[in-house]
Amino acid sequence: MTVRTNALTRFEDHSDADLPRFSLADLRAGDYVELSAYDDGGGLLASLLERDDADDRLEVEGPASAVAAPEFTIAGIRITTTTRLSSETTTVGRFRPPPSSPRPRVAR
């Protein structure tokens, strides 16, 4: 999946580094990031790229497709659910990105 940035994309650093002028050049493998993007008719365009301190959770948000319970796909990422529930949300069982995609570190 490709997501473009432009001059209107906000870059925010909320990690311990807290860089005042955070950019793609500062992003490193293993960084915990949140990406908000939308389809501008030419593909996905990022409105926000935010770096945070490490967290042990993963959230993927978007329209569901290829729904065949207990599995479905969001943004090209295959999700297999379980029936475990928490007080906040349904727990996702196994997370399996498509073979052609790198496993995302984080989408918060």
Stockholm file with secondary structure:
# STOCKHOLM 1.0

chainA/1-108         MTVRTNALTRFEDHSDADLPRFSLADLRAGDYVELSAYDDGGGLLASLLERDDADDRLEVEGPASAVAAPEFTIAGIRITTTTRLSSETTTVGRFRPPPSSPRPRVAR
#=GR chainA/1-108 SS CCEECCTTCEEEEESTTCCTTCCGGGCCTTCEEEEEEEECSSSEEEEEEEEECCCSCCCCCSCEEEEETTEEEETTEEEEEEEEECSSSEEEEEEECCTTSCCCSCCC
#=GC SS_cons         CCEECCTTCEEEEESTTCCTTCCGGGCCTTCEEEEEEEECSSSEEEEEEEEECCCSCCCCCSCEEEEETTEEEETTEEEEEEEEECSSSEEEEEEECCTTSCCCSCCC
//
